[in-house]
Amino acid sequence: IDRDEEIAVYTAISPNGDNINDELLIVGLDKFPKNTLSIFNRWGVKIFEQDGYMQDEAKLFRGISDGRTTIQESDKLPVGTYYYVLEYENETGTQKSKAGYIYINR
């Protein structure tokens, strides 16, 4: 878990259908509706982006790319390390950003 004073990013997911760690969770982000989460593969290609991550109606990252046309939406990303950039506005209106890694294991 990658933590700071406001949020905690779980740095591993195992989207294998057992309903345990099947999606990327960012604890505390629900308090900050103005946010954008971007996820990249090791070559820097954006594979996922969501505004308002962890908000009602938001699509959660489940190890499937929605950023490249070469990967079908139903195709699962391979096991490995991916990188995220999270930008959000905190309670005082300050723009903050956080970056780190996510490991996908199936």
N, CA, C and O atoms as a GROMACS GRO file, in nm:
protein
  424
    1ILE      N    1   0.085  -0.118   0.000
    1ILE     CA    2   0.000   0.000   0.000
    1ILE      C    3   0.088   0.124   0.000
    1ILE      O    4   0.180   0.136   0.082
    2ASP      N    5   0.060   0.213  -0.092
    2ASP     CA    6   0.130   0.342  -0.103
    2ASP      C    7   0.042   0.446  -0.034
    2ASP      O    8  -0.066   0.478  -0.083
    3ARG      N    9   0.086   0.498   0.081
    3ARG     CA   10   0.003   0.588   0.161
    3ARG      C   11   0.060   0.728   0.166
    3ARG      O   12   0.181   0.750   0.156
    4ASP      N   13  -0.030   0.823   0.181
    4ASP     CA   14   0.007   0.956   0.223
    4ASP      C   15  -0.095   0.999   0.327
    4ASP      O   16  -0.173   0.916   0.375
    5GLU      N   17  -0.097   1.126   0.363
    5GLU     CA   18  -0.184   1.168   0.471
    5GLU      C   19  -0.333   1.165   0.436
    5GLU      O   20  -0.417   1.168   0.525
    6GLU      N   21  -0.366   1.159   0.306
    6GLU     CA   22  -0.506   1.167   0.264
    6GLU      C   23  -0.560   1.040   0.201
    6GLU      O   24  -0.677   1.006   0.218
    7ILE      N   25  -0.476   0.970   0.128
    7ILE     CA   26  -0.523   0.852   0.054
    7ILE      C   27  -0.424   0.737   0.066
    7ILE      O   28  -0.308   0.756   0.101
    8ALA      N   29  -0.473   0.617   0.035
    8ALA     CA   30  -0.388   0.498   0.031
    8ALA      C   31  -0.418   0.422  -0.098
    8ALA      O   32  -0.532   0.384  -0.123
    9VAL      N   33  -0.315   0.400  -0.180
    9VAL     CA   34  -0.330   0.329  -0.306
    9VAL      C   35  -0.282   0.186  -0.286
    9VAL      O   36  -0.168   0.163  -0.248
   10TYR      N   37  -0.371   0.090  -0.311
   10TYR     CA   38  -0.332  -0.050  -0.307
   10TYR      C   39  -0.252  -0.078  -0.433
   10TYR      O   40  -0.301  -0.056  -0.544
   11THR      N   41  -0.130  -0.127  -0.419
   11THR     CA   42  -0.038  -0.136  -0.532
   11THR      C   43  -0.038  -0.271  -0.603
   11THR      O   44   0.049  -0.297  -0.686
   12ALA      N   45  -0.134  -0.356  -0.572
   12ALA     CA   46  -0.143  -0.484  -0.642
   12ALA      C   47  -0.290  -0.521  -0.660
   12ALA      O   48  -0.373  -0.496  -0.573
   13ILE      N   49  -0.320  -0.580  -0.775
   13ILE     CA   50  -0.454  -0.635  -0.799
   13ILE      C   51  -0.438  -0.775  -0.856
   13ILE      O   52  -0.338  -0.808  -0.919
   14SER      N   53  -0.540  -0.856  -0.834
   14SER     CA   54  -0.542  -0.992  -0.890
   14SER      C   55  -0.679  -1.016  -0.951
   14SER      O   56  -0.763  -1.084  -0.892
   15PRO      N   57  -0.700  -0.960  -1.070
   15PRO     CA   58  -0.832  -0.969  -1.133
   15PRO      C   59  -0.859  -1.107  -1.194
   15PRO      O   60  -0.855  -1.126  -1.315
   16ASN      N   61  -0.886  -1.204  -1.104
   16ASN     CA   62  -0.909  -1.341  -1.149
   16ASN      C   63  -1.052  -1.388  -1.126
   16ASN      O   64  -1.082  -1.506  -1.144
   17GLY      N   65  -1.141  -1.296  -1.087
   17GLY     CA   66  -1.282  -1.330  -1.073
   17GLY      C   67  -1.322  -1.384  -0.938
   17GLY      O   68  -1.437  -1.424  -0.920
   18ASP      N   69  -1.231  -1.385  -0.840
   18ASP     CA   70  -1.267  -1.437  -0.708
   18ASP      C   71  -1.323  -1.329  -0.616
   18ASP      O   72  -1.351  -1.356  -0.499
   19ASN      N   73  -1.340  -1.206  -0.668
   19ASN     CA   74  -1.392  -1.091  -0.593
   19ASN      C   75  -1.302  -1.047  -0.478
   19ASN      O   76  -1.348  -0.977  -0.387
   20ILE      N   77  -1.176  -1.086  -0.480
   20ILE     CA   78  -1.077  -1.041  -0.383
   20ILE      C   79  -0.967  -0.969  -0.461
   20ILE      O   80  -0.898  -1.030  -0.541
   21ASN      N   81  -0.952  -0.839  -0.437
   21ASN     CA   82  -0.852  -0.757  -0.505
   21ASN      C   83  -0.866  -0.760  -0.658
   21ASN      O   84  -0.766  -0.755  -0.729
   22ASP      N   85  -0.989  -0.770  -0.706
   22ASP     CA   86  -1.012  -0.774  -0.851
   22ASP      C   87  -1.003  -0.637  -0.917
   22ASP      O   88  -0.994  -0.629  -1.040
   23GLU      N   89  -1.005  -0.528  -0.838
   23GLU     CA   90  -1.001  -0.395  -0.894
   23GLU      C   91  -0.910  -0.306  -0.810
   23GLU      O   92  -0.888  -0.332  -0.692
   24LEU      N   93  -0.858  -0.202  -0.872
   24LEU     CA   94  -0.768  -0.111  -0.803
   24LEU      C   95  -0.847  -0.024  -0.706
   24LEU      O   96  -0.939   0.048  -0.745
   25LEU      N   97  -0.809  -0.030  -0.579
   25LEU     CA   98  -0.874   0.050  -0.476
   25LEU      C   99  -0.781   0.162  -0.431
   25LEU      O  100  -0.661   0.142  -0.412
   26ILE      N  101  -0.838   0.279  -0.414
   26ILE     CA  102  -0.766   0.393  -0.360
   26ILE      C  103  -0.850   0.444  -0.243
   26ILE      O  104  -0.947   0.518  -0.262
   27VAL      N  105  -0.812   0.406  -0.124
   27VAL     CA  106  -0.888   0.437  -0.004
   27VAL      C  107  -0.876   0.586   0.027
   27VAL      O  108  -0.765   0.641   0.028
   28GLY      N  109  -0.987   0.650   0.052
   28GLY     CA  110  -0.991   0.792   0.083
   28GLY      C  111  -1.017   0.880  -0.037
   28GLY      O  112  -1.051   0.997  -0.021
   29LEU      N  113  -1.001   0.827  -0.158
   29LEU     CA  114  -1.020   0.909  -0.278
   29LEU      C  115  -1.166   0.947  -0.298
   29LEU      O  116  -1.196   1.045  -0.367
   30ASP      N  117  -1.258   0.872  -0.239
   30ASP     CA  118  -1.399   0.905  -0.251
   30ASP      C  119  -1.431   1.042  -0.192
   30ASP      O  120  -1.535   1.100  -0.223
   31LYS      N  121  -1.344   1.094  -0.106
   31LYS     CA  122  -1.363   1.227  -0.045
   31LYS      C  123  -1.319   1.340  -0.139
   31LYS      O  124  -1.344   1.457  -0.111
   32PHE      N  125  -1.253   1.304  -0.249
   32PHE     CA  126  -1.199   1.404  -0.341
   32PHE      C  127  -1.253   1.378  -0.482
   32PHE      O  128  -1.187   1.314  -0.563
   33PRO      N  129  -1.373   1.428  -0.511
   33PRO     CA  130  -1.437   1.397  -0.640
   33PRO      C  131  -1.365   1.454  -0.762
   33PRO      O  132  -1.381   1.402  -0.873
   34LYS      N  133  -1.287   1.559  -0.744
   34LYS     CA  134  -1.214   1.617  -0.858
   34LYS      C  135  -1.080   1.546  -0.868
   34LYS      O  136  -0.980   1.590  -0.809
   35ASN      N  137  -1.079   1.436  -0.943
   35ASN     CA  138  -0.955   1.361  -0.959
   35ASN      C  139  -0.951   1.295  -1.096
   35ASN      O  140  -1.055   1.275  -1.160
   36THR      N  141  -0.832   1.260  -1.138
   36THR     CA  142  -0.811   1.185  -1.262
   36THR      C  143  -0.703   1.081  -1.236
   36THR      O  144  -0.594   1.112  -1.187
   37LEU      N  145  -0.734   0.956  -1.270
   37LEU     CA  146  -0.638   0.848  -1.259
   37LEU      C  147  -0.599   0.804  -1.399
   37LEU      O  148  -0.685   0.774  -1.482
   38SER      N  149  -0.468   0.799  -1.425
   38SER     CA  150  -0.416   0.749  -1.552
   38SER      C  151  -0.321   0.634  -1.520
   38SER      O  152  -0.242   0.641  -1.426
   39ILE      N  153  -0.330   0.527  -1.600
   39ILE     CA  154  -0.242   0.411  -1.583
   39ILE      C  155  -0.171   0.385  -1.715
   39ILE      O  156  -0.231   0.392  -1.822
   40PHE      N  157  -0.041   0.356  -1.704
   40PHE     CA  158   0.045   0.338  -1.821
   40PHE      C  159   0.115   0.203  -1.814
   40PHE      O  160   0.139   0.150  -1.705
   41ASN      N  161   0.148   0.148  -1.932
   41ASN     CA  162   0.229   0.026  -1.933
   41ASN      C  163   0.376   0.064  -1.926
   41ASN      O  164   0.409   0.182  -1.913
   42ARG      N  165   0.464  -0.033  -1.934
   42ARG     CA  166   0.607  -0.005  -1.915
   42ARG      C  167   0.669   0.076  -2.028
   42ARG      O  168   0.780   0.127  -2.014
   43TRP      N  169   0.599   0.088  -2.140
   43TRP     CA  170   0.648   0.168  -2.252
   43TRP      C  171   0.589   0.309  -2.250
   43TRP      O  172   0.614   0.388  -2.341
   44GLY      N  173   0.512   0.342  -2.147
   44GLY     CA  174   0.454   0.474  -2.135
   44GLY      C  175   0.326   0.495  -2.212
   44GLY      O  176   0.280   0.608  -2.226
   45VAL      N  177   0.267   0.386  -2.261
   45VAL     CA  178   0.140   0.396  -2.334
   45VAL      C  179   0.026   0.397  -2.233
   45VAL      O  180   0.017   0.310  -2.147
   46LYS      N  181  -0.061   0.497  -2.245
   46LYS     CA  182  -0.175   0.506  -2.154
   46LYS      C  183  -0.272   0.393  -2.183
   46LYS      O  184  -0.317   0.377  -2.296
   47ILE      N  185  -0.304   0.314  -2.081
   47ILE     CA  186  -0.394   0.200  -2.099
   47ILE      C  187  -0.527   0.219  -2.027
   47ILE      O  188  -0.621   0.143  -2.049
   48PHE      N  189  -0.536   0.322  -1.940
   48PHE     CA  190  -0.659   0.345  -1.865
   48PHE      C  191  -0.660   0.490  -1.818
   48PHE      O  192  -0.557   0.545  -1.778
   49GLU      N  193  -0.778   0.552  -1.824
   49GLU     CA  194  -0.794   0.685  -1.768
   49GLU      C  195  -0.938   0.700  -1.720
   49GLU      O  196  -1.031   0.658  -1.788
   50GLN      N  197  -0.954   0.759  -1.602
   50GLN     CA  198  -1.087   0.779  -1.546
   50GLN      C  199  -1.089   0.907  -1.464
   50GLN      O  200  -1.007   0.924  -1.373
   51ASP      N  201  -1.181   0.996  -1.495
   51ASP     CA  202  -1.206   1.113  -1.412
   51ASP      C  203  -1.301   1.070  -1.300
   51ASP      O  204  -1.391   0.989  -1.322
   52GLY      N  205  -1.281   1.125  -1.182
   52GLY     CA  206  -1.369   1.093  -1.070
   52GLY      C  207  -1.356   0.949  -1.023
   52GLY      O  208  -1.456   0.886  -0.987
   53TYR      N  209  -1.234   0.896  -1.024
   53TYR     CA  210  -1.211   0.758  -0.981
   53TYR      C  211  -1.257   0.739  -0.836
   53TYR      O  212  -1.237   0.827  -0.753
   54MET      N  213  -1.318   0.627  -0.806
   54MET     CA  214  -1.373   0.588  -0.675
   54MET      C  215  -1.499   0.669  -0.641
   54MET      O  216  -1.540   0.672  -0.525
   55GLN      N  217  -1.560   0.733  -0.739
   55GLN     CA  218  -1.687   0.803  -0.720
   55GLN      C  219  -1.799   0.714  -0.776
   55GLN      O  220  -1.773   0.620  -0.851
   56ASP      N  221  -1.922   0.744  -0.738
   56ASP     CA  222  -2.035   0.671  -0.793
   56ASP      C  223  -2.032   0.678  -0.945
   56ASP      O  224  -1.999   0.782  -1.002
   57GLU      N  225  -2.065   0.568  -1.010
   57GLU     CA  226  -2.070   0.559  -1.156
   57GLU      C  227  -1.934   0.554  -1.223
   57GLU      O  228  -1.928   0.539  -1.346
   58ALA      N  229  -1.824   0.564  -1.150
   58ALA     CA  230  -1.691   0.561  -1.212
   58ALA      C  231  -1.652   0.418  -1.247
   58ALA      O  232  -1.683   0.324  -1.173
   59LYS      N  233  -1.585   0.404  -1.358
   59LYS     CA  234  -1.533   0.274  -1.401
   59LYS      C  235  -1.404   0.248  -1.324
   59LYS      O  236  -1.314   0.332  -1.321
   60LEU      N  237  -1.394   0.131  -1.261
   60LEU     CA  238  -1.275   0.096  -1.185
   60LEU      C  239  -1.180   0.013  -1.271
   60LEU      O  240  -1.223  -0.060  -1.360
   61PHE      N  241  -1.051   0.025  -1.243
   61PHE     CA  242  -0.949  -0.048  -1.318
   61PHE      C  243  -0.949  -0.194  -1.273
   61PHE      O  244  -0.929  -0.223  -1.156
   62ARG      N  245  -0.972  -0.284  -1.369
   62ARG     CA  246  -0.979  -0.428  -1.342
   62ARG      C  247  -0.877  -0.506  -1.425
   62ARG      O  248  -0.897  -0.624  -1.452
   63GLY      N  249  -0.770  -0.440  -1.466
   63GLY     CA  250  -0.667  -0.509  -1.542
   63GLY      C  251  -0.700  -0.526  -1.688
   63GLY      O  252  -0.648  -0.615  -1.755
   64ILE      N  253  -0.787  -0.439  -1.740
   64ILE     CA  254  -0.825  -0.442  -1.881
   64ILE      C  255  -0.795  -0.304  -1.939
   64ILE      O  256  -0.831  -0.202  -1.880
   65SER      N  257  -0.730  -0.301  -2.054
   65SER     CA  258  -0.694  -0.175  -2.117
   65SER      C  259  -0.814  -0.112  -2.184
   65SER      O  260  -0.895  -0.180  -2.247
   66ASP      N  261  -0.827   0.019  -2.170
   66ASP     CA  262  -0.926   0.092  -2.248
   66ASP      C  263  -0.859   0.206  -2.325
   66ASP      O  264  -0.926   0.295  -2.376
   67GLY      N  265  -0.725   0.201  -2.331
   67GLY     CA  266  -0.653   0.311  -2.392
   67GLY      C  267  -0.592   0.283  -2.528
   67GLY      O  268  -0.549   0.376  -2.595
   68ARG      N  269  -0.587   0.157  -2.570
   68ARG     CA  270  -0.523   0.126  -2.698
   68ARG      C  271  -0.622   0.054  -2.788
   68ARG      O  272  -0.702  -0.028  -2.743
   69THR      N  273  -0.615   0.086  -2.915
   69THR     CA  274  -0.704   0.021  -3.010
   69THR      C  275  -0.653  -0.117  -3.048
   69THR      O  276  -0.727  -0.197  -3.105
   70THR      N  277  -0.527  -0.148  -3.018
   70THR     CA  278  -0.471  -0.278  -3.054
   70THR      C  279  -0.512  -0.387  -2.956
   70THR      O  280  -0.494  -0.506  -2.982
   71ILE      N  281  -0.567  -0.347  -2.843
   71ILE     CA  282  -0.612  -0.445  -2.745
   71ILE      C  283  -0.764  -0.438  -2.738
   71ILE      O  284  -0.821  -0.331  -2.715
   72GLN      N  285  -0.828  -0.551  -2.757
   72GLN     CA  286  -0.972  -0.555  -2.745
   72GLN      C  287  -1.012  -0.526  -2.601
   72GLN      O  288  -0.937  -0.559  -2.509
   73GLU      N  289  -1.127  -0.465  -2.580
   73GLU     CA  290  -1.170  -0.432  -2.444
   73GLU      C  291  -1.182  -0.555  -2.358
   73GLU      O  292  -1.165  -0.547  -2.236
   74SER      N  293  -1.212  -0.669  -2.418
   74SER     CA  294  -1.228  -0.792  -2.340
   74SER      C  295  -1.093  -0.859  -2.310
   74SER      O  296  -1.088  -0.953  -2.231
   75ASP      N  297  -0.985  -0.811  -2.372
   75ASP     CA  298  -0.852  -0.869  -2.349
   75ASP      C  299  -0.796  -0.824  -2.216
   75ASP      O  300  -0.801  -0.706  -2.181
   76LYS      N  301  -0.742  -0.919  -2.142
   76LYS     CA  302  -0.682  -0.889  -2.012
   76LYS      C  303  -0.537  -0.849  -2.033
   76LYS      O  304  -0.468  -0.904  -2.119
   77LEU      N  305  -0.492  -0.753  -1.954
   77LEU     CA  306  -0.352  -0.713  -1.959
   77LEU      C  307  -0.267  -0.823  -1.899
   77LEU      O  308  -0.311  -0.893  -1.808
   78PRO      N  309  -0.145  -0.840  -1.948
   78PRO     CA  310  -0.058  -0.945  -1.893
   78PRO      C  311  -0.011  -0.913  -1.752
   78PRO      O  312  -0.010  -0.798  -1.709
   79VAL      N  313   0.028  -1.017  -1.681
   79VAL     CA  314   0.087  -1.002  -1.549
   79VAL      C  315   0.207  -0.910  -1.561
   79VAL      O  316   0.284  -0.921  -1.657
   80GLY      N  317   0.224  -0.820  -1.467
   80GLY     CA  318   0.339  -0.731  -1.471
   80GLY      C  319   0.316  -0.603  -1.395
   80GLY      O  320   0.216  -0.587  -1.325
   81THR      N  321   0.411  -0.513  -1.408
   81THR     CA  322   0.408  -0.385  -1.339
   81THR      C  323   0.358  -0.277  -1.433
   81THR      O  324   0.400  -0.268  -1.548
   82TYR      N  325   0.269  -0.195  -1.382
   82TYR     CA  326   0.212  -0.081  -1.454
   82TYR      C  327   0.230   0.041  -1.364
   82TYR      O  328   0.258   0.028  -1.245
   83TYR      N  329   0.214   0.158  -1.421
   83TYR     CA  330   0.241   0.281  -1.348
   83TYR      C  331   0.119   0.371  -1.349
   83TYR      O  332   0.050   0.382  -1.450
   84TYR      N  333   0.094   0.436  -1.237
   84TYR     CA  334  -0.021   0.525  -1.229
   84TYR      C  335   0.023   0.667  -1.197
   84TYR      O  336   0.127   0.691  -1.135
   85VAL      N  337  -0.060   0.760  -1.243
   85VAL     CA  338  -0.049   0.901  -1.205
   85VAL      C  339  -0.189   0.943  -1.161
   85VAL      O  340  -0.285   0.932  -1.237
   86LEU      N  341  -0.198   0.989  -1.039
   86LEU     CA  342  -0.324   1.034  -0.982
   86LEU      C  343  -0.312   1.183  -0.953
   86LEU      O  344  -0.223   1.227  -0.881
   87GLU      N  345  -0.404   1.259  -1.010
   87GLU     CA  346  -0.410   1.403  -0.984
   87GLU      C  347  -0.544   1.431  -0.919
   87GLU      O  348  -0.648   1.386  -0.967
   88TYR      N  349  -0.542   1.507  -0.808
   88TYR     CA  350  -0.666   1.536  -0.739
   88TYR      C  351  -0.658   1.670  -0.667
   88TYR      O  352  -0.550   1.723  -0.641
   89GLU      N  353  -0.776   1.722  -0.637
   89GLU     CA  354  -0.786   1.846  -0.562
   89GLU      C  355  -0.830   1.810  -0.421
   89GLU      O  356  -0.933   1.745  -0.403
   90ASN      N  357  -0.753   1.852  -0.320
   90ASN     CA  358  -0.788   1.816  -0.183
   90ASN      C  359  -0.893   1.912  -0.126
   90ASN      O  360  -0.944   1.999  -0.197
   91GLU      N  361  -0.924   1.895   0.002
   91GLU     CA  362  -1.031   1.972   0.065
   91GLU      C  363  -1.008   2.122   0.065
   91GLU      O  364  -1.103   2.200   0.067
   92THR      N  365  -0.882   2.163   0.064
   92THR     CA  366  -0.850   2.306   0.065
   92THR      C  367  -0.841   2.365  -0.076
   92THR      O  368  -0.815   2.484  -0.092
   93GLY      N  369  -0.864   2.281  -0.179
   93GLY     CA  370  -0.857   2.327  -0.317
   93GLY      C  371  -0.718   2.320  -0.377
   93GLY      O  372  -0.696   2.368  -0.488
   94THR      N  373  -0.624   2.261  -0.305
   94THR     CA  374  -0.487   2.246  -0.353
   94THR      C  375  -0.478   2.129  -0.450
   94THR      O  376  -0.526   2.020  -0.422
   95GLN      N  377  -0.416   2.153  -0.565
   95GLN     CA  378  -0.394   2.046  -0.662
   95GLN      C  379  -0.280   1.959  -0.612
   95GLN      O  380  -0.173   2.009  -0.579
   96LYS      N  381  -0.303   1.828  -0.609
   96LYS     CA  382  -0.199   1.735  -0.565
   96LYS      C  383  -0.185   1.627  -0.671
   96LYS      O  384  -0.277   1.601  -0.748
   97SER      N  385  -0.069   1.565  -0.673
   97SER     CA  386  -0.049   1.451  -0.764
   97SER      C  387   0.031   1.345  -0.690
   97SER      O  388   0.108   1.373  -0.599
   98LYS      N  389   0.010   1.224  -0.734
   98LYS     CA  390   0.075   1.109  -0.674
   98LYS      C  391   0.103   1.011  -0.787
   98LYS      O  392   0.020   0.994  -0.876
   99ALA      N  393   0.218   0.949  -0.785
   99ALA     CA  394   0.255   0.853  -0.889
   99ALA      C  395   0.319   0.732  -0.822
   99ALA      O  396   0.381   0.743  -0.717
  100GLY      N  397   0.304   0.618  -0.886
  100GLY     CA  398   0.362   0.496  -0.832
  100GLY      C  399   0.336   0.380  -0.925
  100GLY      O  400   0.306   0.398  -1.043
  101TYR      N  401   0.347   0.260  -0.870
  101TYR     CA  402   0.331   0.140  -0.952
  101TYR      C  403   0.212   0.057  -0.904
  101TYR      O  404   0.168   0.068  -0.790
  102ILE      N  405   0.164  -0.027  -0.995
  102ILE     CA  406   0.060  -0.126  -0.966
  102ILE      C  407   0.108  -0.257  -1.026
  102ILE      O  408   0.154  -0.260  -1.139
  103TYR      N  409   0.096  -0.364  -0.950
  103TYR     CA  410   0.133  -0.495  -1.001
  103TYR      C  411   0.007  -0.575  -1.026
  103TYR      O  412  -0.078  -0.588  -0.938
  104ILE      N  413  -0.006  -0.630  -1.147
  104ILE     CA  414  -0.118  -0.717  -1.181
  104ILE      C  415  -0.070  -0.861  -1.176
  104ILE      O  416   0.028  -0.898  -1.241
  105ASN      N  417  -0.140  -0.941  -1.098
  105ASN     CA  418  -0.112  -1.085  -1.086
  105ASN      C  419  -0.243  -1.159  -1.106
  105ASN      O  420  -0.345  -1.123  -1.046
  106ARG      N  421  -0.242  -1.260  -1.188
  106ARG     CA  422  -0.366  -1.334  -1.216
  106ARG      C  423  -0.362  -1.470  -1.152
  106ARG      O  424  -0.458  -1.547  -1.163
   0.00000   0.00000   0.00000
